């Protein structure tokens, strides 16, 4: 499945939503409201699913716990 991504309107850097979606379902949920926390500027960005885009990028795996 593809990852739903957004862009920070202040820094133009990508924001991973951690939401995976089959591309065939994007149109059905495109008008759903969504809020994402931006790790780049610290703000909460609001919009709809249609404001994002699907990408094949996967979120990086969690780092192993330090021993």
TADA-V750644 format. One record per pair of residues at least 24 apart in sequence whose C-alpha atoms are under 10 Angstrom apart, sorted by the first residue. I is the first residue (numbers start at 1). GAP is how many residues later the second one is. D is the distance in whole Angstrom. If there is no record, write none. Layout:
{{I & GAP & D} {I & GAP & D}}
This chain:
{{1 & 53 & 9} {1 & 54 & 9} {1 & 55 & 7} {1 & 56 & 10} {1 & 57 & 9} {2 & 51 & 9} {2 & 52 & 6} {2 & 53 & 5} {2 & 54 & 5} {2 & 55 & 7} {2 & 56 & 8} {3 & 49 & 10} {3 & 50 & 8} {3 & 51 & 5} {3 & 52 & 5} {3 & 53 & 6} {3 & 54 & 6} {3 & 55 & 6} {3 & 56 & 8} {4 & 45 & 8} {4 & 46 & 10} {4 & 47 & 10} {4 & 48 & 6} {4 & 49 & 6} {4 & 50 & 5} {4 & 51 & 7} {4 & 52 & 9} {4 & 53 & 9} {4 & 54 & 10} {5 & 31 & 10} {5 & 44 & 9} {5 & 46 & 9} {5 & 47 & 5} {5 & 48 & 5} {5 & 49 & 6} {5 & 50 & 7} {5 & 51 & 10} {5 & 52 & 9} {6 & 30 & 8} {6 & 32 & 9} {6 & 39 & 9} {6 & 41 & 10} {6 & 43 & 9} {6 & 44 & 10} {6 & 45 & 7} {6 & 46 & 5} {6 & 47 & 7} {6 & 48 & 9} {7 & 31 & 9} {7 & 33 & 10} {7 & 38 & 9} {7 & 44 & 9} {7 & 45 & 8} {7 & 46 & 9} {8 & 28 & 10} {8 & 29 & 10} {8 & 30 & 7} {8 & 31 & 9} {8 & 32 & 7} {8 & 33 & 8} {8 & 34 & 10} {8 & 35 & 9} {8 & 36 & 10} {8 & 37 & 8} {9 & 29 & 10} {9 & 32 & 9} {9 & 36 & 8} {10 & 30 & 9} {10 & 31 & 7} {10 & 33 & 10} {11 & 27 & 10} {11 & 29 & 7} {11 & 30 & 7} {12 & 28 & 9} {13 & 25 & 9} {13 & 26 & 9} {13 & 27 & 7} {13 & 28 & 10} {14 & 24 & 9} {14 & 25 & 10} {14 & 26 & 9} {14 & 38 & 10} {15 & 24 & 7} {15 & 25 & 8} {15 & 30 & 10} {15 & 37 & 9} {16 & 36 & 10} {16 & 39 & 10} {16 & 41 & 9} {16 & 42 & 9} {16 & 43 & 7} {17 & 35 & 9} {17 & 42 & 9} {18 & 40 & 9} {18 & 41 & 7} {19 & 35 & 10} {19 & 40 & 10} {20 & 34 & 9} {20 & 35 & 9} {20 & 36 & 10} {20 & 38 & 9} {20 & 39 & 10} {21 & 33 & 8} {21 & 34 & 10} {22 & 32 & 9} {23 & 30 & 10} {23 & 31 & 7} {23 & 32 & 10} {26 & 24 & 8} {26 & 27 & 9} {26 & 28 & 9}}
